[in-house]
Amino acid sequence: MKKRLTELFKKKIDVTIEIGGGDNSSTRVPVAPEDVGEFGSSRQGAEESPQAGLDKAAFQAVGNPSLVRAANWAKHNANFLSFLKPLIRQYGPELKKAGIHVDEEDFMGLWALIIFSSALGSFVASAALLYWFFRGLVFSLVMGASIGLIGFAAGVGLPAFYISSKKSSRKAELEAVLPFIVERFASYVEAGAPLRELITSFNNRRIYGVWVDEVNNIIKEIQLLGLSPSDALMNAAKRSPSEKLSSFISSFVLGAKSSLDLRSFINAERAEIMKDKQATVERFLENLGALTESVISLFVILPITILTMGMVASTIGGGFFGLNPTALIVVTSFVLMPLMFMVAMESVKSITPKI
């Protein structure tokens, strides 16, 4: 069995990458596992690779196979929903920045189908349920239409919120590791190493976080599309949700192409990043001081005051603003104070920068 598996693994494999929806929509590319070198390209080099002519849409399909299949189905079977696409067209360029690697048109088709299904499903389900309860056709249709509009808004808003949250999360993670990325660039520039070696040096290193995913995409572009390392880096800068990272990478690539002194550029970027980090820490300390005063006033002094007044009321008899003192003490100790503590912790977490 082991020998058979080894023989199968050494054989050439036909990889089919779907670019379009027609009969000629696939391109078969022979890939020989034994010809793959250290960087993942063939021995002939990226410039001689037969994969250099692949359409970029093929690369975008890598990484989300389920989403790609659903989007392709929606694109070819729900063309009547094209009138909904102008509502969501503005979110197309945000897909790459959010780390959603799928063709824009396919995703727009899937999104239009989600909007239609959400609106129609909400209308039909609510109208049927209301008619079953109240036996009023007009009332059921009117209320069902209102709920259908809510479903329509949910179909538009929920995917938009998902894209926005993914983009914000990736931006925060990339800017958190930006100092480490700049230091890595600086070390390779000072050593005079080639750009390809610099790119591969990021691979499989957890300290760089989500940047490792971008590096994998850069390597795939070099392998599948035959792009040069500088062009692949420039594409990464264009799809980066972080303006700081995008500016640094694009400036670095342009400087490398124009034979500028990259050491002075790297040193200037180091100084700018350290200045930004110092300002961020100072703002955090200022906000933390103001938050600490609020926490002490609202989350410590107030519960202690309520407990003290409750204990006094229970000692001398009677109620406390019409409440049972014992119940008030229990609620304050086991409900109010833990909730106050959780709110305080979340408040601190919300203002803490990712460094």
LORODO-779972 format. One record per residue: x, y, z of N, C-alpha, C in turn; residue in three letters. Coordinates in pm, whole numbers, always signed. Atoms other than C-alpha are relative to their C-alpha. Layout:
N
GULUM; n.px; n.py; n.pz; ca.px; ca.py; ca.pz; c.px; c.py; c.pz; residuo
GULUM; X; Y; Z; X; Y; Z; X; Y; Z; ALA
...
***
This chain:
355
GULUM; n.px; n.py; n.pz; ca.px; ca.py; ca.pz; c.px; c.py; c.pz; residuo
GULUM; +83; -121; +0; +0; +0; +0; +86; +126; +0; MET
GULUM; -88; -116; -8; +278; +241; +92; +70; +24; -134; LYS
GULUM; -67; -13; +129; +458; +170; -236; -95; +55; -104; LYS
GULUM; +100; -46; +96; +136; +224; -434; -30; +149; +18; ARG
GULUM; +23; -141; -27; +70; +558; -264; +116; +86; -47; LEU
GULUM; -118; -75; +44; +427; +667; -336; +1; +17; -151; THR
GULUM; +3; -9; +145; +387; +587; -706; -106; +99; -48; GLU
GULUM; +106; -94; +38; +59; +776; -726; +40; +143; +27; LEU
GULUM; -39; -136; -38; +208; +1076; -553; +102; +59; -95; PHE
GULUM; -103; -47; +91; +495; +1095; -801; -55; +32; -139; LYS
GULUM; +56; -25; +131; +263; +1106; -1099; -44; +144; -14; LYS
GULUM; +47; -136; +25; +167; +1430; -1262; -150; +10; +24; LYS
GULUM; +139; -22; -38; -162; +1577; -1150; -59; +108; -87; ILE
GULUM; +70; -104; +76; -414; +1770; -1362; -83; +81; +98; ASP
GULUM; +72; -90; -89; -537; +2068; -1164; -94; +85; -84; VAL
GULUM; +99; -77; +75; -859; +2222; -1298; -42; +120; +81; THR
GULUM; +37; -124; -68; -917; +2584; -1204; -108; +67; -83; ILE
GULUM; +111; -57; +73; -1254; +2727; -1302; +10; +150; -1; GLU
GULUM; -10; -144; +15; -1229; +3079; -1438; -134; +60; -39; ILE
GULUM; +128; -54; +44; -1564; +3132; -1606; -107; -105; +6; GLY
GULUM; +112; +93; -7; -1900; +2965; -1651; -30; -71; -129; GLY
GULUM; +29; +63; +129; -1890; +2861; -2019; +65; -135; -14; GLY
GULUM; -59; +130; +26; -1777; +2543; -2184; +151; +5; +3; ASP
GULUM; -146; -16; +1; -1423; +2680; -2215; +46; +73; +125; ASN
GULUM; -26; -78; -121; -1419; +2806; -1858; +107; -59; +88; SER
GULUM; -100; +61; -86; -1150; +2576; -1724; +132; -10; -74; SER
GULUM; -135; +11; +55; -778; +2562; -1778; +71; -112; +74; THR
GULUM; -68; +112; -64; -595; +2237; -1714; +150; +26; -1; ARG
GULUM; -141; -32; -15; -248; +2288; -1580; +70; -121; +58; VAL
GULUM; -73; +114; -56; -12; +1992; -1535; +101; +46; +103; PRO
GULUM; -91; -34; -108; +174; +2011; -1209; +71; -127; +45; VAL
GULUM; -76; +116; -44; +448; +1767; -1122; +55; +27; +139; ALA
GULUM; -49; -24; -135; +509; +1739; -747; +150; -9; +11; PRO
GULUM; -145; +15; -15; +868; +1631; -804; +76; +118; -54; GLU
GULUM; -68; -116; +56; +943; +1955; -992; -9; +123; +88; ASP
GULUM; +18; -116; -86; +848; +2182; -705; +123; +22; +84; VAL
GULUM; -121; -31; -73; +1145; +2356; -553; -25; +52; +138; GLY
GULUM; +9; -48; -138; +1212; +2518; -218; -104; +109; +14; GLU
GULUM; +96; -110; -8; +1004; +2827; -295; -138; -41; -49; PHE
GULUM; +129; +48; +47; +725; +2619; -448; -19; +16; -150; GLY
GULUM; +11; -16; +144; +788; +2715; -813; +74; -113; -69; SER
GULUM; -65; +107; +73; +905; +2482; -1086; +146; +32; -22; SER
GULUM; -145; -18; +18; +1270; +2431; -1170; +31; +97; -114; ARG
GULUM; -26; -90; +111; +1233; +2633; -1488; -12; +146; +42; GLN
GULUM; +16; -138; -45; +1148; +2945; -1283; -138; +51; -30; GLY
GULUM; +136; -54; +14; +836; +3156; -1254; -24; +59; -137; ALA
GULUM; +21; -63; +128; +896; +3333; -1582; -25; -101; -111; GLU
GULUM; +22; +101; +101; +886; +3002; -1774; -114; -93; +35; GLU
GULUM; +106; +88; -46; +598; +2848; -1581; -119; +3; -94; SER
GULUM; +119; +1; +85; +298; +2735; -1791; -120; +61; +68; PRO
GULUM; +111; -56; -74; +76; +2879; -1519; -1; +152; -5; GLN
GULUM; -12; -145; -6; +185; +3236; -1585; -117; +71; -64; ALA
GULUM; +110; -66; +67; -116; +3307; -1806; -134; -15; +67; GLY
GULUM; +128; +21; -66; -383; +3211; -1556; -67; +133; +33; LEU
GULUM; +75; -120; -35; -655; +3465; -1499; +3; +20; +151; ASP
GULUM; -10; -29; -143; -641; +3638; -1161; -124; -44; +75; LYS
GULUM; +119; +49; -68; -997; +3529; -1087; +20; -141; +53; ALA
GULUM; -28; +135; -48; -862; +3176; -1052; +67; +4; +136; ALA
GULUM; -67; -12; -130; -636; +3286; -770; -97; +43; +109; PHE
GULUM; +92; -48; -100; -919; +3465; -595; -91; -110; +52; GLN
GULUM; +86; +109; -43; -1114; +3138; -576; +67; -88; +104; ALA
GULUM; -72; +84; -94; -844; +2977; -362; -32; +43; +143; VAL
GULUM; +18; -28; -141; -932; +2954; +7; -143; +0; +47; GLY
GULUM; +140; +1; -39; -1315; +2966; +5; -79; -92; -94; ASN
GULUM; +64; +87; +100; -1429; +2658; -193; -151; -7; +15; PRO
GULUM; +145; +8; -20; -1777; +2636; -36; -68; +128; -45; SER
GULUM; +55; -128; +40; -1841; +3005; -85; +4; +17; -151; LEU
GULUM; -14; -10; +145; -1716; +2985; -444; -108; -83; -69; VAL
GULUM; +103; +85; +62; -1951; +2695; -526; -138; +64; +12; ARG
GULUM; +131; -64; -19; -2250; +2875; -375; -13; +125; -86; ALA
GULUM; +4; -122; +81; -2160; +3200; -551; -16; -32; -148; ALA
GULUM; +13; +39; +141; -2121; +3025; -888; -142; -46; -31; ASN
GULUM; +137; +47; +21; -2459; +2856; -848; -96; +119; -8; TRP
GULUM; +87; -117; -1; -2626; +3188; -763; +18; +84; -126; ALA
GULUM; -27; -82; +119; -2458; +3363; -1054; -67; -58; -124; LYS
GULUM; +52; +62; +121; -2579; +3110; -1311; -147; -36; +9; HIS
GULUM; +140; +40; -16; -2925; +3039; -1168; -90; +110; +55; ASN
GULUM; +80; -108; -57; -3039; +3372; -1026; +33; +132; -67; ALA
GULUM; -32; -123; +73; -2964; +3625; -1299; -113; +103; +8; ASN
GULUM; +112; -91; -7; -3312; +3772; -1254; +11; +96; +120; PHE
GULUM; -20; -86; -117; -3186; +3929; -928; +106; +106; -22; LEU
GULUM; -106; -97; +28; -2932; +4150; -1103; -39; +143; +37; SER
GULUM; +43; -136; -36; -3144; +4456; -1022; +35; +36; +144; PHE
GULUM; -38; -25; -139; -3038; +4416; -657; +147; +34; +14; LEU
GULUM; -145; -18; -13; -2665; +4439; -731; +44; +145; +22; LYS
GULUM; -43; -138; -29; -2645; +4823; -741; -8; +38; +148; PRO
GULUM; +9; -29; -143; -2748; +4822; -372; +126; -40; +75; LEU
GULUM; -114; +57; -74; -2440; +4625; -273; +130; +12; -78; ILE
GULUM; -119; -9; +84; -2194; +4713; -550; +117; +65; +73; ARG
GULUM; -107; -74; -68; -1999; +4945; -319; +85; -89; +89; GLN
GULUM; -74; +89; -90; -1893; +4651; -101; +93; -95; -76; TYR
GULUM; -84; +90; +77; -1722; +4466; -388; +148; +17; +25; GLY
GULUM; -144; -18; -27; -1376; +4625; -344; +42; -33; +143; PRO
GULUM; -34; +27; -138; -1397; +4557; +29; +23; -149; +28; GLU
GULUM; -11; +144; -24; -1400; +4178; -13; +145; -42; +23; LEU
GULUM; -141; +38; -14; -1024; +4145; -63; +57; +55; +130; LYS
GULUM; -51; -59; -124; -955; +4382; +226; -52; -74; +123; LYS
GULUM; +55; +77; -111; -1177; +4167; +447; +54; -143; +3; ALA
GULUM; -56; +136; +4; -984; +3853; +348; -95; -102; -58; GLY
GULUM; +95; +90; +65; -1275; +3706; +148; +43; -14; -145; ILE
GULUM; -58; +17; +133; -1105; +3567; -163; -99; -73; -90; HIS
GULUM; +98; +54; +93; -1384; +3518; -415; -27; +108; -104; VAL
GULUM; +27; -95; +107; -1480; +3679; -744; -114; +95; +41; ASP
GULUM; +98; -101; -41; -1675; +4003; -693; -138; -28; -58; GLU
GULUM; +128; +22; +65; -1949; +3924; -945; -71; -122; +58; GLU
GULUM; +61; +119; -61; -2005; +3578; -799; -56; +32; +138; ASP
GULUM; +45; -32; -135; -2029; +3717; -448; -123; +91; -5; PHE
GULUM; +116; -87; +13; -2270; +3990; -560; -125; -81; -35; MET
GULUM; +113; +86; +33; -2492; +3722; -714; -50; -77; +119; GLY
GULUM; +39; +73; -121; -2489; +3519; -394; -68; +93; +100; LEU
GULUM; +58; -96; -92; -2563; +3829; -187; -141; +39; -45; TRP
GULUM; +133; -32; +51; -2857; +3922; -412; -98; -113; +29; ALA
GULUM; +86; +115; -31; -2994; +3570; -365; -35; -3; +148; LEU
GULUM; +26; -5; -144; -2960; +3606; +14; -105; +106; +32; ILE
GULUM; +98; -107; -23; -3151; +3936; +5; -140; -46; -42; ILE
GULUM; +129; +45; +51; -3429; +3787; -208; -60; -108; +89; PHE
GULUM; +49; +110; -83; -3457; +3471; +2; -43; +50; +138; SER
GULUM; +35; -54; -131; -3458; +3667; +328; -131; +77; -3; SER
GULUM; +123; -79; +10; -3730; +3907; +212; -120; -90; -28; ALA
GULUM; +112; +86; +36; -3949; +3641; +49; -34; -97; +113; LEU
GULUM; +25; +92; -110; -3905; +3393; +334; -68; +66; +118; GLY
GULUM; +62; -72; -111; -3990; +3652; +598; -146; +33; -30; SER
GULUM; +137; -35; +37; -4301; +3762; +405; -92; -122; +5; PHE
GULUM; +85; +119; +9; -4436; +3412; +337; -22; -61; +138; VAL
GULUM; +13; +64; -131; -4364; +3271; +684; -86; +83; +95; ALA
GULUM; +77; -84; -93; -4502; +3569; +876; -146; +12; -43; SER
GULUM; +138; -11; +48; -4811; +3607; +654; -77; -129; +28; ALA
GULUM; +68; +127; -26; -4894; +3237; +685; -28; -19; +148; ALA
GULUM; +19; +16; -144; -4844; +3237; +1060; -108; +94; +53; LEU
GULUM; +101; -96; -44; -5054; +3551; +1112; -140; -41; -48; LEU
GULUM; +131; +44; +49; -5333; +3415; +892; -49; -121; +78; TYR
GULUM; +40; +120; -76; -5332; +3088; +1085; -52; +40; +138; TRP
GULUM; +44; -43; -133; -5371; +3278; +1415; -126; +86; -6; PHE
GULUM; +105; -103; -2; -5607; +3565; +1318; -104; -15; -110; PHE
GULUM; +95; +24; +108; -5781; +3444; +999; -40; +128; -73; ARG
GULUM; +26; -124; +73; -5754; +3791; +845; +98; +12; -114; GLY
GULUM; -89; +4; +116; -5618; +3788; +491; +72; +133; -21; LEU
GULUM; -61; -131; +26; -5561; +4162; +445; +100; +34; +110; VAL
GULUM; -90; -28; -112; -5412; +4203; +792; +128; -83; -10; PHE
GULUM; -117; +88; +10; -5181; +3905; +736; +94; +44; -111; SER
GULUM; -83; -43; +112; -5063; +4033; +398; +73; +130; +31; LEU
GULUM; -63; -127; -33; -4996; +4386; +527; +113; -20; +101; VAL
GULUM; -103; +24; -101; -4808; +4268; +834; +112; -86; -56; MET
GULUM; -104; +82; +63; -4628; +4004; +628; +91; +82; -89; GLY
GULUM; -82; -88; +83; -4513; +4272; +385; +94; +84; +85; ALA
GULUM; -85; -79; -90; -4383; +4482; +675; +116; -84; +52; SER
GULUM; -106; +89; -48; -4190; +4185; +815; +92; -39; -114; ILE
GULUM; -84; +28; +116; -4068; +4109; +462; +100; +111; -26; GLY
GULUM; -94; -111; +14; -3915; +4457; +447; +111; -9; +104; LEU
GULUM; -103; +21; -102; -3737; +4381; +774; +97; -108; -45; ILE
GULUM; -87; +105; +53; -3607; +4060; +618; +89; +50; -113; GLY
GULUM; -79; -60; +107; -3494; +4259; +313; +117; +80; +58; PHE
GULUM; -105; -79; -64; -3301; +4499; +538; +105; -90; +65; ALA
GULUM; -94; +93; -61; -3148; +4205; +724; +88; -66; -106; ALA
GULUM; -78; +60; +107; -3040; +4047; +396; +106; +92; -54; GLY
GULUM; -101; -96; +43; -2859; +4366; +303; +100; +28; +111; VAL
GULUM; -84; -47; -110; -2726; +4460; +647; +92; -103; +60; GLY
GULUM; -82; +101; -68; -2598; +4132; +791; +127; -34; -79; LEU
GULUM; -126; +22; +73; -2352; +4047; +508; +90; +123; -1; PRO
GULUM; -81; -122; -2; -2243; +4413; +500; +71; +14; +133; ALA
GULUM; -63; -5; -133; -2179; +4401; +875; +111; -104; +12; PHE
GULUM; -103; +104; -4; -1986; +4076; +833; +126; +45; -73; TYR
GULUM; -116; -49; +78; -1761; +4228; +565; +72; +110; +76; ILE
GULUM; -60; -111; -73; -1706; +4543; +770; +75; -47; +124; SER
GULUM; -67; +50; -120; -1623; +4351; +1088; +126; -78; -33; SER
GULUM; -120; +74; +43; -1382; +4121; +904; +111; +96; -40; LYS
GULUM; -99; -99; +43; -1210; +4422; +749; +61; +71; +120; LYS
GULUM; -51; -69; -119; -1180; +4604; +1083; +90; -90; +82; SER
GULUM; -81; +94; -77; -1048; +4294; +1255; +136; -23; -65; SER
GULUM; -126; +20; +70; -784; +4233; +988; +87; +125; +7; ARG
GULUM; -76; -124; -9; -683; +4599; +994; +68; +12; +136; LYS
GULUM; -58; -10; -134; -630; +4593; +1372; +113; -101; +17; ALA
GULUM; -103; +103; -15; -431; +4267; +1354; +124; +35; -82; GLU
GULUM; -115; -35; +84; -211; +4389; +1069; +78; +117; +60; LEU
GULUM; -70; -114; -58; -132; +4721; +1237; +67; -37; +133; GLU
GULUM; -65; +44; -124; -52; +4537; +1562; +136; -64; -27; ALA
GULUM; -127; +67; +32; +225; +4337; +1389; +84; +82; -97; VAL
GULUM; -75; -82; +95; +339; +4622; +1162; +143; +27; +46; LEU
GULUM; -140; -21; -41; +649; +4701; +1376; +88; -121; -25; PRO
GULUM; -78; +122; +25; +761; +4337; +1348; +26; -19; -149; PHE
GULUM; -18; +12; +145; +704; +4340; +973; +109; +95; -49; ILE
GULUM; -101; -98; +41; +910; +4657; +932; +139; -45; +43; VAL
GULUM; -131; +48; -47; +1191; +4510; +1143; +51; -114; -85; GLU
GULUM; -42; +110; +87; +1193; +4199; +925; +50; +53; -134; ARG
GULUM; -45; -63; +124; +1214; +4411; +611; +137; +64; +20; PHE
GULUM; -126; -71; -26; +1494; +4614; +770; +117; -97; +9; ALA
GULUM; -109; +95; -15; +1701; +4309; +862; +43; -58; -135; SER
GULUM; -35; +56; +131; +1685; +4171; +508; +59; +105; -91; TYR
GULUM; -61; -107; +81; +1760; +4508; +351; +145; +21; +42; VAL
GULUM; -137; -18; -49; +2066; +4547; +572; +90; -116; -40; GLU
GULUM; -79; +117; +40; +2177; +4194; +482; +16; -10; -151; ALA
GULUM; -8; +5; +145; +2124; +4258; +111; -62; -124; -61; GLY
GULUM; +64; +123; +49; +1900; +3950; +71; -100; +34; -110; ALA
GULUM; +98; -25; +107; +1677; +3916; -238; -142; +6; +56; PRO
GULUM; +137; -22; -45; +1310; +4007; -215; -76; -130; +18; LEU
GULUM; +68; +129; -11; +1193; +3651; -268; +33; -68; +133; ARG
GULUM; -38; +57; -129; +1389; +3534; +36; -69; +74; +114; GLU
GULUM; +70; -78; -102; +1235; +3816; +239; -144; -46; +14; LEU
GULUM; +140; +41; -4; +883; +3705; +145; -15; -135; +68; ILE
GULUM; +12; +134; -58; +938; +3340; +232; +42; -4; +146; THR
GULUM; -45; +2; -140; +1100; +3432; +565; -116; +23; +97; SER
GULUM; +115; -23; -87; +757; +3534; +701; -83; -127; +20; PHE
GULUM; +89; +114; +1; +603; +3195; +634; +10; -82; +128; ASN
GULUM; +11; +87; -117; +483; +2983; +930; +64; +60; +125; ASN
GULUM; -48; -66; -121; +582; +3238; +1195; -118; +69; +66; ARG
GULUM; +122; -46; -66; +302; +3303; +1443; +8; +145; +45; ARG
GULUM; -14; -135; -51; +444; +3633; +1561; -59; +102; -98; ILE
GULUM; +50; -93; +100; +326; +3792; +1234; -151; -11; -21; TYR
GULUM; +145; +7; +0; -36; +3685; +1286; -60; -17; -138; GLY
GULUM; +74; +11; +124; -270; +3743; +994; +86; +36; -122; VAL
GULUM; -91; -31; +110; +21; +3874; +784; +52; -127; -68; TRP
GULUM; -43; +127; +59; +121; +3510; +732; -97; -43; -109; VAL
GULUM; +98; +32; +104; -205; +3459; +540; +25; +83; -126; ASP
GULUM; -31; -83; +115; -117; +3752; +318; +124; -49; -72; GLU
GULUM; -122; +53; +61; +229; +3606; +261; -33; -125; -82; VAL
GULUM; +40; +118; +76; +69; +3277; +156; -68; +39; -131; ASN
GULUM; +64; -47; +123; -145; +3467; -94; +103; +57; -98; ASN
GULUM; -107; -53; +85; +165; +3647; -224; +74; -114; -69; ILE
GULUM; -71; +115; +57; +340; +3313; -274; -85; -69; -107; ILE
GULUM; +89; +61; +100; +35; +3172; -455; -3; +82; -129; LYS
GULUM; -1; -84; +121; +35; +3469; -691; +129; -21; -79; GLU
GULUM; -128; +24; +68; +402; +3410; -767; -1; -136; -68; ILE
GULUM; +3; +135; +55; +341; +3038; -822; -98; -13; -115; GLN
GULUM; +107; +26; +96; +10; +3039; -1008; -5; +101; -113; LEU
GULUM; +14; -105; +101; +19; +3370; -1191; +132; +41; -63; LEU
GULUM; -129; -35; +55; +392; +3398; -1254; +39; +144; +24; GLY
GULUM; -35; -139; -30; +413; +3743; -1097; +137; +8; +63; LEU
GULUM; -127; -24; -69; +740; +3888; -981; -29; +29; +147; SER
GULUM; +23; -29; -143; +786; +3925; -603; -43; +144; +26; PRO
GULUM; +37; -140; -22; +762; +4304; -629; -145; +26; -40; SER
GULUM; +138; -18; +43; +434; +4290; -825; -97; -68; +97; ASP
GULUM; +85; +68; -96; +289; +4036; -582; -11; +79; +130; ALA
GULUM; +5; -85; -119; +383; +4261; -290; -88; +123; -24; LEU
GULUM; +83; -116; +32; +219; +4556; -464; -148; -36; +1; MET
GULUM; +139; +45; -8; -102; +4357; -503; -45; -17; +145; ASN
GULUM; +32; +13; -142; -89; +4277; -131; -25; +136; +64; ALA
GULUM; +21; -136; -53; -58; +4649; -58; -136; +54; -42; ALA
GULUM; +128; -50; +49; -366; +4722; -271; -118; -62; +75; LYS
GULUM; +112; +66; -67; -584; +4467; -90; +12; +3; +153; ARG
GULUM; -16; -8; -145; -457; +4550; +259; -102; +97; +59; SER
GULUM; +95; -92; -64; -723; +4702; +491; +69; +108; +82; PRO
GULUM; -75; -97; -80; -450; +4892; +679; +70; +99; -92; SER
GULUM; -64; -102; +83; -350; +5220; +519; +149; +12; +31; GLU
GULUM; -141; -9; -39; -24; +5221; +715; +83; -109; -65; LYS
GULUM; -72; +112; +60; +82; +4877; +596; +5; +15; -152; LEU
GULUM; +5; -18; +144; -30; +4951; +241; +100; +107; -46; SER
GULUM; -93; -107; +35; +169; +5274; +234; +145; -46; +13; SER
GULUM; -138; +47; -19; +481; +5105; +371; +43; -94; -111; PHE
GULUM; -39; +100; +100; +477; +4812; +128; +13; +64; -139; ILE
GULUM; -6; -62; +132; +399; +5021; -180; +121; +93; -12; SER
GULUM; -119; -86; +2; +670; +5274; -87; +128; -82; -9; SER
GULUM; -118; +87; +4; +918; +4993; -29; +22; -56; -140; PHE
GULUM; -13; +59; +133; +844; +4830; -365; +43; +106; -102; VAL
GULUM; -38; -107; +92; +864; +5160; -553; +145; +44; +21; LEU
GULUM; -140; -34; -28; +1190; +5241; -376; +96; -104; -52; GLY
GULUM; -86; +107; +50; +1334; +4902; -466; +10; +4; -153; ALA
GULUM; -3; -5; +146; +1236; +4944; -833; +79; +120; -51; LYS
GULUM; -71; -121; +45; +1386; +5292; -852; +141; +9; +54; SER
GULUM; -138; +8; -51; +1711; +5188; -679; +31; +112; +100; SER
GULUM; -25; -98; -105; +1669; +5432; -391; +69; -66; +118; LEU
GULUM; -64; +51; -121; +1849; +5399; -60; -108; -51; +95; ASP
GULUM; +106; +57; -82; +1616; +5159; +120; +32; +6; +148; LEU
GULUM; -35; -5; -142; +1810; +5179; +446; -52; +127; +66; ARG
GULUM; +50; -125; -56; +1724; +5543; +501; -153; -1; +7; SER
GULUM; +146; +12; -1; +1362; +5470; +408; -47; -86; +117; PHE
GULUM; +38; +90; -109; +1343; +5180; +655; +19; +69; +135; ILE
GULUM; -24; -70; -127; +1497; +5391; +933; -105; +106; +27; ASN
GULUM; +105; -101; -17; +1245; +5669; +871; -132; -67; +39; ALA
GULUM; +123; +72; -35; +959; +5414; +885; +6; -49; +143; GLU
GULUM; -16; +43; -140; +1097; +5273; +1211; -33; +114; +95; ARG
GULUM; +21; -116; -89; +1101; +5617; +1369; -147; +42; +2; ALA
GULUM; +140; -41; +8; +749; +5697; +1246; -90; -97; +75; GLU
GULUM; +81; +101; -68; +606; +5371; +1375; +17; +10; +151; ILE
GULUM; -23; -13; -143; +768; +5411; +1715; -67; +126; +56; MET
GULUM; +68; -122; -42; +631; +5765; +1733; -150; -24; +13; LYS
GULUM; +143; +31; -5; +280; +5641; +1655; -32; -90; +119; ASP
GULUM; +24; +90; -113; +307; +5361; +1912; +10; +75; +133; LYS
GULUM; -15; -77; -122; +427; +5603; +2178; -123; +89; +22; GLN
GULUM; +120; -83; -13; +135; +5838; +2106; -121; -85; +38; ALA
GULUM; +111; +89; -34; -106; +5542; +2124; +3; -40; +146; THR
GULUM; -13; +36; -141; +29; +5436; +2462; -34; +118; +90; VAL
GULUM; +32; -119; -81; +5; +5791; +2595; -150; +25; +4; GLU
GULUM; +145; -16; +2; -358; +5819; +2483; -69; -106; +85; ARG
GULUM; +58; +108; -81; -432; +5484; +2644; +14; +30; +149; PHE
GULUM; -20; -32; -141; -282; +5594; +2976; -92; +113; +46; LEU
GULUM; +92; -109; -36; -485; +5915; +2971; -143; -51; +14; GLU
GULUM; +135; +55; -7; -807; +5727; +2896; -16; -95; +118; ASN
GULUM; +7; +93; -113; -723; +5466; +3157; -13; +75; +132; LEU
GULUM; +14; -80; -123; -682; +5735; +3424; -142; +51; +18; GLY
GULUM; +138; -48; -10; -1022; +5887; +3344; -96; -115; +27; ALA
GULUM; +87; +115; -21; -1181; +5541; +3330; +12; -51; +143; LEU
GULUM; -20; +47; -137; -1029; +5447; +3666; -81; +83; +99; THR
GULUM; +81; -85; -87; -1193; +5747; +3832; -148; -34; -10; GLU
GULUM; +141; +36; +17; -1529; +5651; +3684; -31; -135; +64; SER
GULUM; +20; +132; -59; -1486; +5289; +3793; -9; +10; +152; VAL
GULUM; +2; -14; -146; -1407; +5390; +4150; -129; +66; +46; ILE
GULUM; +121; -74; -42; -1702; +5628; +4164; -127; -84; -18; SER
GULUM; +125; +68; +31; -1969; +5415; +3999; -2; -147; +40; LEU
GULUM; -1; +144; -18; -1857; +5056; +4043; +52; -44; +137; PHE
GULUM; -50; +35; -134; -1704; +5069; +4395; -75; +77; +108; VAL
GULUM; +62; -81; -105; -1840; +5359; +4598; -151; -21; +4; ILE
GULUM; +145; +16; +4; -2201; +5321; +4480; -47; -133; +59; LEU
GULUM; +45; +126; -63; -2239; +4947; +4562; +26; -4; +151; PRO
GULUM; -29; +1; -144; -2067; +4995; +4900; -100; +88; +74; ILE
GULUM; +99; -87; -63; -2303; +5284; +4980; -134; -69; +12; THR
GULUM; +128; +72; -4; -2606; +5074; +4889; +3; -110; +104; ILE
GULUM; -12; +105; -100; -2481; +4785; +5104; -7; +57; +142; LEU
GULUM; +0; -61; -134; -2419; +5013; +5400; -139; +46; +39; THR
GULUM; +135; -46; -29; -2762; +5173; +5378; -95; -116; +19; MET
GULUM; +84; +118; -17; -2924; +4832; +5339; +21; -66; +134; GLY
GULUM; -28; +60; -131; -2750; +4696; +5648; -54; +86; +114; MET
GULUM; +56; -90; -102; -2849; +5005; +5849; -151; -15; +5; VAL
GULUM; +146; +14; +3; -3211; +4969; +5732; -45; -131; +61; ALA
GULUM; +37; +130; -58; -3217; +4601; +5827; +23; -3; +150; SER
GULUM; -28; -3; -144; -3073; +4682; +6170; -108; +77; +76; THR
GULUM; +97; -83; -71; -3316; +4958; +6264; -143; -37; -38; ILE
GULUM; +132; +43; +41; -3607; +4788; +6087; -54; +86; -112; GLY
GULUM; +60; -74; +111; -3819; +4894; +5794; +63; -36; -131; GLY
GULUM; -50; +28; +135; -3755; +4895; +5424; +97; +106; -47; GLY
GULUM; -96; -93; +63; -3514; +5074; +5195; -57; +37; -136; PHE
GULUM; +73; -43; +119; -3706; +5274; +4935; -105; -102; -42; PHE
GULUM; +106; +97; +27; -3982; +5019; +4965; +49; -140; -29; GLY
GULUM; -56; +132; +28; -3747; +4722; +4914; +42; -69; +129; LEU
GULUM; -47; +77; -114; -3661; +4446; +5154; +151; +15; +12; ASN
GULUM; -145; -21; -13; -3310; +4527; +5294; +82; -125; -28; PRO
GULUM; -74; +125; +22; -3202; +4162; +5292; +10; -33; -149; THR
GULUM; +0; +27; +144; -3307; +4115; +4930; +90; +99; -73; ALA
GULUM; -84; -102; +63; -3134; +4443; +4840; +148; -33; +17; LEU
GULUM; -140; +36; -26; -2809; +4330; +5003; +43; -118; -87; ILE
GULUM; -33; +118; +81; -2821; +3992; +4824; +15; +38; -147; VAL
GULUM; -6; -40; +140; -2896; +4149; +4485; +124; +85; -28; VAL
GULUM; -118; -85; +19; -2622; +4411; +4529; +129; -81; +3; THR
GULUM; -123; +77; -17; -2362; +4156; +4643; +23; -100; -113; SER
GULUM; -18; +113; +92; -2429; +3876; +4394; -45; +30; -143; PHE
GULUM; +43; -35; +135; -2580; +4057; +4095; +61; +132; -45; VAL
GULUM; -43; -133; +42; -2500; +4429; +4085; +152; +12; -6; LEU
GULUM; -146; -15; -4; -2133; +4414; +4188; +71; -85; -107; MET
GULUM; -64; +74; +111; -2037; +4129; +3949; -25; +63; -136; PRO
GULUM; +28; -66; +127; -2213; +4310; +3664; +85; +126; -16; LEU
GULUM; -84; -119; +5; -2030; +4631; +3752; +144; -36; -33; MET
GULUM; -138; +44; +26; -1700; +4441; +3751; +18; -39; -146; PHE
GULUM; -8; +40; +140; -1773; +4290; +3408; -2; +122; -92; MET
GULUM; +5; -122; +81; -1865; +4632; +3268; +134; +73; +6; VAL
GULUM; -129; -66; -14; -1542; +4777; +3408; +108; -70; -82; ALA
GULUM; -100; +74; +75; -1332; +4499; +3254; -18; +19; -151; MET
GULUM; +25; -22; +141; -1500; +4539; +2915; +38; +141; -43; GLU
GULUM; -37; -138; +31; -1447; +4915; +2931; +151; +14; -17; SER
GULUM; -146; -3; +10; -1075; +4867; +2993; +46; -70; -127; VAL
GULUM; -38; +75; +119; -1056; +4609; +2716; -26; +79; -127; LYS
GULUM; +36; -74; +121; -1228; +4840; +2467; +98; +111; -32; SER
GULUM; -95; -110; +25; -969; +5117; +2513; +144; -47; -6; ILE
GULUM; -137; +52; +2; -665; +4889; +2531; +46; -19; -143; THR
GULUM; -48; +19; +139; -464; +4915; +2207; +67; -134; -17; PRO
GULUM; -70; +124; +33; -332; +4606; +2034; +142; +34; -39; LYS
GULUM; -141; -31; +25; +44; +4637; +2055; +80; -129; +0; ILE
***
